[in-house]
């Protein structure tokens, strides 16, 4: 494919490129702090320019790089029994999510993403009582639904976090979550590749162009963790996510 043909896929103008780059940078600031949530932040911005069926595979490519960068420093703290409980369920959920993503109509996906983002934000902001000790059996629904949401909406990590934080010390939970998200990214990447999504060269080139914005976001996020309260920052971002989710629902209703 020629350069001209590639550029013809990207007709967003300078303003569009700037907004997309900003969305990616903000998403990976959040990822650098919380370890998940790229689609919750970038999705509502990117959906102004491309369908969700392109956004999720694009973010999976970027997450693939970012997740392993987060995993390497903390890999020794991974709780392998918890990881092995969640992995099979996550793989099943990812498979179902990819099937739905590639077969549902774009307007339905728009509504579902708006509802998902809004529900996540409302839960995070108003449900203060978190499970203190979940049984190992919860790995089945949390892993499956987390995988489903991860493939369908690009973000199921918060369900893994709820489960792992109730069963492990903070550092072990964070390391295990990083490992699980890394594995989830590999599974989703493989499923999208099998489905032929990455046969489209413009999508691969777009991911390559956005790598600097991703790297900048990760760099800022890791430095913010040293200076700001993680909880306060994530709460602020969650309010923004809620506004984005409601905007997506409004956009669906207005069409």
N, C-alpha and C positions, 0 to 999 in steps of 0.2 A: 504494500500500500504506500502511495506517495505521501510526502509531507503535506501537500495541498489537500489530499483526501482526508488525512488525519485532522488537519485544522478545520475542515468543513464540519466535523462532528462537534466542534467547540465554538459556538457562535454567541458566546455570552458577553463579549466586550470586556473592557478593562474593569468596569465596575463589578461585573459578574465574577470575574476571576478574583478580584480583591475580596469579595464577600465569601466566596468558596474557600479561599486561603485562610481567611479569618475564622470561618467555621471550623476548619480542620485544626488550626492552631488552638482554638478554645477547647475543642473536643479532647485534644491530647494533653492540654494542661490538666483537665479533669482526670484523664487516664493516668497521668503521672502522679496524681495525688491519691485517687480512689482505687485505681487498678482496673476500672471498667467504666462504661458510660459514654463511649465515643458516639454511638448512634443517637443516644438521647440528646446530645448537644448538637452534633453536626447534621443529624437527619432532617430536622425541621428547616435548616438552611439549604441543604443540598436538594431537598425535594422541590425547591423552587426552580431547579435547573434540570433535573433528571428524575426518572421514575425510581421507586423504592427498589425494584428488581435490579437496578444498576447500582444504587447507593450501597446496599448491604455487601455485595461482592467487592466493591471498591474499598469499603472500610475494612473488610476481612483481610485484604492484601496489606493495608497499612497496619492493622492490628497484629498481623503475623510478625512484622518487624518489631513493633513496639512491645508486644507481649514477651518475646524472648529476651529483649533487652531488660525487662523487669524481672524475668525469671532467673537469669544467670547469677545475679548477686545473692539471691535468697534460696537457691535450689536445695541447700543442705537442710533447710528448715521444713521441707515438705513432709506432711504426715501421709505416708504412703497408703495406710489402710483406708483413710477417708477418700483419698484420690481414687483408689481402686473401686470403692463403692459407687462413686459418682460417675466415673468414666463411661461404663456401659449405658447407663440411663441417659447421660448427656448425648451419646452417639445416636441413640434412638430418637431423641427429641430433635437433634440437628437434622436428621434425615427427613423427619416429618415437616420441619420448618422449611427446608429447601424445596420440597414438593409443593407446599402451599405457596411459597413466594413466587415460584416460577409458573404457577397455574392460575392464581387469583387475578382478577381484574385490577388495574392500577387504582381506580377510584375506591374500590373496596379496601385495598391495602392502605390507602391514604387515611381512610376513616379508622381502620384498625390500629394504625400507628398512632394516630391522635389519641384514641382511647387508651392505648397501652401506656403512652408517655404520661398522660394526665393521671391515670390510675397509679402509676409508679410514684409520681410526684406527690400526690395526695397522701399515699401510704407513708412516704418518707417524712412528710412534714407533720402529719397529724397523729400517726400511730407511734407513740413514744415507748410503749411497752413491747420490748423485743423478747423472743423466746430465750430463756436462760439455759435450757438443756433439752435439746431435741434428741429423740431416739435415732438410732442408726437407720431405722426403717424410713425415715423422712428423706433419705438419700434418693429413693426411687422417684417420688413426685417432684422434689426440688431439682434433681438432676435432669429429669425428662422435660419438665416445663422450662427450666433454664436453657436447655439445649434448643427447645422449640422457639423460645423468644430470641435466643441468640441468632438463630438462622433466619427467622422471619423478620425481626426488627433490629438485629445487630446488637442486642444488649440483653443478656440474661444473667450477667454476672452478679447482680444484686441478690438473686435467689441463692446462688452459691455462697455469697457473703453471709446471708442470714443463717444458713445451715452451718457453715464452718465456724462462724463467730460464736455460735451456741455450744460448740463441741470442743473447741481448741483454744489455747492461749492466743493472744493477739498476733504475735509474730508468726506463729505456726499457721494460723488461719490465713494470714496475708500471703505467706509463701505458698501454701497449698492452693489458694485461690489463683495466684499467678500461674502456677503449674497447670491448673485446670483450664484456665482461659487460654493458655498456650496450646493445650491439647485440643480444646474446642475450636481454636482458630485453624489448626491443622485439619481437623475433621471437616469443617465447613469449606475450607480451601479445596480439599480433595473432592467434596461433593459438587461444588460449583465447577471444578475442572472437569469432572466426569460428565456433568450436564452440558458442557460446552460453553459456559459463560465466558471463560477466559480465552476463548478462540477469537474474541473481538479485540483486535490490536488497540483501538482507541481507548478502551477501558484500561488496559495495561499501561499505556503511555500516560494517561491521566493520573494513575496512581504514582507513576514515577515523577511526574511534575509536582505532585503534592507532598512528596517525601520531605522537602525542606521545611514546609509548614508543620508537618508532623513532628520532625526533630526539634523545631523551635518550641512547640507546645510542650513536649516532654521535658526539655531543658528547663523551661520556666516552671513547670509543675513540680519537678524535683527540688527546685530551689525554694519554691513557696512552702513546701512541706517543712522546711527548716525555719521559716519565719512566721507562718500563720497557723492558726488553729485549723486542722483538717476538717473538723466537724462544722465550724462556722463557714468555711469556704464551700463545702459541699451543700450546706443548707441554702446558701445564696444561689448557687447554681441550680438547685432543685426548684426554687421559685421561678427561675428563668425557664427551666424545662417545663414547668406547669403552664406558663404563658404560651410556650411554643406548642404544647399539646392541644390547648384550647384553640389556638389559632388554626391548627390543622383540621380540627373538627369543624370550626367555622368555615374554613375553605371548602371542605367537602359539602357542607349544607348549602353553601352559596352556589354550587355548580349545578 
